[in-house]
């Protein structure tokens, strides 16, 4: 077998059937197989990436620096927030006012529960006499519990006005005493003696009467929303205003010292009388200040009265309801009606016979 050669050993060099078209086709197919065998899909990309990196050179490598991560920062919004309209502002204001009133009501309820429920009875606390004093307090007052928050300021103003008026009446006793002593020492004939005597009576009479006649009705008017107490206050407080004007003038024999009495002492022109006149004039100015404050308080309370819904018809209704709810009044009215009926029956029986 070694003597013979393989005729198909080298098909490329030996072509038994030479044909030009067949030769071209075989060459083309061999070239196609060679291209497919040499193709690598990732080789081109890596080579192209390497070529691009090589083309950039060392300069591009040096310019690339690692960047440190930065925290995210929210930029401030520059959008314009529209202002609330007038209706929205009014609603917000009313809501805040309602919240404030609800809070005050809650505080008052807590105080009322603590003071009225725990102790089960309201103990009188005014005047604040000591426990060992034989005279006990006659009234109960608590501005936070009894008076609405919007009226506490005005009721406290009237309360302090009553305290100031009481203090001036005590000072009036001292001024009247100085007036009496100075007039007696210098032989001045006047009504200083009666003024001093009446000053004691004024202090003992006006202090409790002013509390009961105009301060207490105002307190009950705001506490119970009572129209009749408002009318009682207006009547008595106007009289108080007139009395304060007379007291600041210092009319002789009225029980107070003021401007007229002080002028009389200044006209004497002596050391003791001038000092007494100075004290009397200061007391007169204090009475004038009380009169001005009375007028201001009267005007302010009248404005509150007009906006509170109170009226004269409501006062009449409250008076009728209060009178008819009184057991003594009902019994007296029943006795009067029964006696009138018996008298009418007797007269009728007598006329028949």
BELSULSUL-V253790 format. One record per residue. N is the residue number from 0. SS is DSSP state (h for helix, s for strand, l for the rest). PHI is phi in degrees with one decimal (none if undefined). D_CENTER is the distance of its C-alpha to the mean C-alpha in Angstrom with 1 decimal. Layout:
BEGIN
n: {N:N}
ss: {SS:SS}
phi: {PHI:PHI}
d_center: {D_CENTER:D_CENTER}
END
This chain:
BEGIN
n: {0:1:2:3:4:5:6:7:8:9:10:11:12:13:14:15:16:17:18:19:20:21:22:23:24:25:26:27:28:29:30:31:32:33:34:35:36:37:38:39:40:41:42:43:44:45:46:47:48:49:50:51:52:53:54:55:56:57:58:59:60:61:62:63:64:65:66:67:68:69:70:71:72:73:74:75:76:77:78:79:80:81:82:83:84:85:86:87:88:89:90:91:92:93:94:95:96:97:98:99:100:101:102:103:104:105:106:107:108:109:110:111:112:113:114:115:116:117:118:119:120:121:122:123:124:125:126:127:128:129:130:131:132:133:134:135:136:137:138:139:140:141:142:143:144:145:146:147:148:149:150:151:152:153:154:155:156:157:158:159:160:161:162:163:164:165:166:167:168:169:170:171:172:173:174:175:176:177:178:179:180:181:182:183:184:185:186:187:188:189:190:191:192:193:194:195:196:197:198:199:200:201:202:203:204:205:206:207:208:209:210:211:212:213:214:215:216:217:218:219:220:221:222:223:224:225:226:227:228:229:230:231:232:233:234:235:236:237:238:239:240:241:242:243:244:245:246:247:248:249:250:251:252:253:254:255:256:257:258:259:260:261:262:263:264:265:266:267:268:269:270:271:272:273:274:275:276:277:278:279:280:281:282:283:284:285:286:287:288:289:290:291:292:293:294:295:296:297:298:299:300:301:302:303:304:305:306:307:308:309:310:311:312:313:314:315:316:317:318:319:320:321:322:323:324:325:326:327:328:329:330:331:332:333:334:335:336:337:338:339:340:341:342:343:344:345:346:347:348:349:350:351:352}
ss: {l:l:l:l:l:l:l:l:l:l:l:l:l:l:l:l:l:l:l:h:h:h:h:h:h:h:h:h:h:h:h:h:h:h:h:h:h:h:l:l:h:h:h:h:h:h:h:h:h:h:h:h:h:h:h:h:h:h:h:h:h:h:h:l:l:l:l:l:l:l:l:l:l:l:l:l:l:l:l:l:l:l:l:l:l:h:h:h:h:h:h:h:h:h:h:h:h:h:h:h:h:h:h:h:h:h:h:h:h:h:h:h:h:h:h:h:h:l:l:l:l:l:l:l:l:s:l:l:l:l:l:l:l:l:l:l:l:l:s:l:l:l:h:h:h:h:l:l:h:h:h:h:h:h:h:h:h:h:h:h:h:h:h:h:h:h:h:h:h:h:h:h:h:h:h:h:h:h:h:h:h:h:h:h:h:l:l:l:l:l:l:h:h:h:h:h:h:h:h:h:h:h:h:h:h:h:h:h:h:h:h:h:h:h:h:h:h:h:h:h:h:h:h:h:l:l:h:h:h:h:h:h:h:h:h:h:h:h:h:h:h:h:h:h:h:h:h:h:h:l:l:l:l:l:l:l:l:l:h:h:h:h:h:h:h:h:h:h:l:l:h:h:h:h:h:h:h:h:h:h:h:h:h:h:h:h:h:h:h:h:h:h:h:h:h:h:h:h:h:h:h:h:h:h:h:h:h:l:l:l:l:h:h:h:h:h:h:h:h:h:h:h:h:h:l:l:h:h:h:h:h:h:h:h:h:h:h:h:h:h:h:h:h:h:h:h:h:h:h:h:h:h:l}
phi: {none:-66.4:-73.8:-97.0:-100.4:-78.2:-73.4:-103.6:-65.4:-130.9:-75.0:-78.1:-89.1:-115.3:-124.9:-73.5:-120.2:-67.3:-143.7:-68.8:-68.8:-67.5:-63.6:-64.0:-68.1:-67.5:-65.0:-67.5:-69.5:-64.4:-64.4:-66.7:-63.6:-65.8:-67.4:-67.4:-69.9:-85.7:-77.7:-132.9:-68.5:-94.1:-69.6:-67.4:-66.3:-63.3:-67.5:-66.8:-63.7:-66.3:-65.7:-64.9:-66.2:-67.5:-66.8:-68.8:79.7:-70.1:-66.5:-65.6:-70.7:-76.3:-76.9:-82.6:-118.8:-68.1:-101.6:-81.7:-69.5:-109.0:-68.9:-74.2:-117.9:-82.4:-76.6:-65.6:-75.0:-100.6:-71.2:-81.8:-80.3:-67.7:-72.0:-66.3:-73.5:-65.3:-66.5:-66.2:-62.4:-66.2:-65.3:-64.9:-66.0:-66.4:-65.6:-64.2:-66.5:-65.5:-63.2:-65.4:-67.7:-63.3:-66.0:-64.3:-65.2:-65.4:-64.2:-65.2:-64.6:-65.3:-64.7:-65.7:-65.4:-71.3:-91.1:-102.0:-83.7:-66.9:-92.3:64.8:-159.0:-92.2:-85.4:-62.1:-128.1:-140.9:-64.3:-76.8:-74.1:-63.4:-66.7:-82.3:-72.1:-66.5:-91.0:-98.4:-59.0:-105.8:-131.7:-116.7:-145.3:-151.4:-63.2:-70.0:-83.0:-88.3:-101.1:-59.0:-61.7:-74.5:-110.5:-65.8:-65.3:-71.5:-71.0:-68.5:-61.1:-67.7:-64.2:-67.5:-65.1:-64.8:-63.3:-64.5:-63.6:-64.1:-64.4:-67.8:-64.7:-68.4:-63.6:-63.9:-64.0:-65.7:-65.0:-67.0:-66.2:-63.9:-62.6:-68.1:-66.9:-64.6:-67.6:-69.8:-68.1:-101.2:66.0:-89.2:-87.1:-154.2:-102.5:-66.9:-64.8:-66.4:-64.0:-65.7:-65.0:-70.1:-64.6:-64.3:-66.7:-62.1:-66.6:-72.2:-96.4:-75.3:-64.6:-70.5:-67.2:-65.6:-66.6:-78.3:-85.9:-127.1:-75.6:-64.3:-59.9:-66.3:-60.9:-71.5:-65.4:-75.9:-71.5:-105.0:54.4:-102.3:-71.9:-66.2:-70.1:-63.3:-67.0:-62.1:-63.6:-60.9:-66.8:-71.5:-73.3:-65.8:-63.4:-62.8:-62.0:-65.6:-63.9:-64.8:-65.4:-64.7:-66.9:-70.2:-74.4:74.2:-71.9:-63.4:81.3:-88.6:103.9:-133.7:-107.1:-162.1:-69.6:-64.7:-64.8:-67.4:-64.1:-62.7:-73.6:-66.3:-69.5:-67.7:73.6:-116.6:-61.5:-67.3:-69.9:-67.2:-64.6:-64.8:-63.9:-65.4:-63.2:-67.7:-67.1:-63.5:-65.0:-62.9:-65.5:-65.9:-63.2:-65.0:-62.5:-64.3:-64.7:-64.0:-64.4:-59.9:-64.3:-63.6:-63.8:-63.7:-67.0:-65.0:-70.2:-67.0:-64.8:-63.8:-63.0:-68.6:-94.5:-92.3:87.2:-76.5:-155.7:-68.9:-64.8:-65.7:-64.6:-62.8:-64.2:-65.2:-64.8:-63.7:-65.2:-69.8:-70.1:-74.0:-83.4:-82.0:-65.8:-64.0:-65.9:-63.5:-66.9:-64.4:-64.8:-65.2:-65.6:-65.1:-66.1:-67.8:-67.1:-66.4:-66.9:-64.1:-65.1:-65.9:-67.1:-63.3:-63.7:-65.3:-64.6:-66.2:-66.5:-70.5:-82.9}
d_center: {129.0:128.5:131.2:129.3:126.2:123.1:123.1:119.3:118.3:117.1:116.1:114.6:117.9:120.2:119.8:122.4:121.4:120.5:118.4:116.3:113.5:113.3:113.2:110.3:108.3:108.7:107.7:104.6:103.6:104.2:102.0:99.2:99.4:99.3:96.2:94.4:95.5:94.2:90.8:87.7:84.3:82.4:85.0:84.3:80.6:80.9:83.6:81.7:78.6:80.8:82.5:79.1:78.0:81.3:81.0:77.7:79.4:77.9:75.7:73.4:73.3:72.3:69.5:67.7:65.2:62.9:59.3:56.6:53.8:50.4:47.0:45.4:42.7:40.3:40.2:36.9:36.4:36.7:35.6:33.1:29.9:29.2:25.9:23.7:24.4:22.2:21.9:20.8:18.1:16.9:17.0:15.2:12.3:12.4:12.8:9.8:7.7:9.9:9.7:6.0:7.2:10.3:9.3:7.9:11.1:13.1:12.3:13.2:16.2:17.4:17.2:19.0:21.5:22.2:22.6:24.2:26.1:27.4:28.6:29.3:28.9:26.5:28.3:28.0:26.4:26.7:28.6:28.6:32.4:34.2:35.6:39.1:38.6:40.4:37.6:34.8:31.1:31.0:27.4:24.5:21.0:17.9:14.6:12.6:15.2:16.2:13.5:10.7:7.1:7.4:10.8:10.6:10.9:13.9:15.6:15.5:17.0:19.7:20.3:21.0:23.1:25.1:25.7:26.7:29.1:30.6:31.3:32.9:35.1:36.3:37.0:38.9:41.3:42.1:42.6:44.8:46.8:47.4:48.4:50.8:52.4:52.9:54.4:56.7:57.9:58.7:60.1:57.7:58.0:54.6:52.3:50.7:51.8:50.3:47.1:46.8:47.6:45.1:42.4:42.6:42.4:39.4:37.5:38.5:37.8:34.8:32.5:32.5:33.0:30.0:27.8:29.4:29.9:26.7:23.9:24.5:24.8:21.4:19.9:21.7:20.9:17.1:17.9:20.5:19.8:23.2:24.9:27.8:25.7:24.1:27.7:28.8:26.1:27.0:30.7:30.6:28.1:30.3:33.2:31.3:30.8:34.6:35.5:33.5:35.5:38.8:37.9:37.2:40.6:42.4:44.9:47.9:48.1:44.5:43.4:41.3:42.2:41.0:42.4:45.6:46.6:45.9:48.1:50.8:50.7:50.6:53.6:55.6:55.6:56.0:54.1:52.8:51.8:50.0:47.9:47.1:46.4:43.9:42.0:42.1:40.9:37.8:37.1:37.5:35.1:32.5:33.1:32.7:29.3:28.3:29.7:27.8:24.5:25.5:26.0:22.7:20.8:23.2:22.5:18.7:19.0:21.7:19.5:17.0:20.1:21.6:18.7:18.3:21.7:23.4:27.0:30.3:31.8:29.0:29.5:33.2:32.6:30.5:33.2:36.0:34.4:33.7:37.2:38.9:37.0:38.4:41.6:43.3:42.8:44.1:47.1:47.9:47.7:50.0:52.5:52.6:53.2:55.8:57.6:57.6:59.0:61.8:62.7:63.0:65.2:67.4:67.9:68.9:71.3:72.9:73.4:75.2:77.6}
END
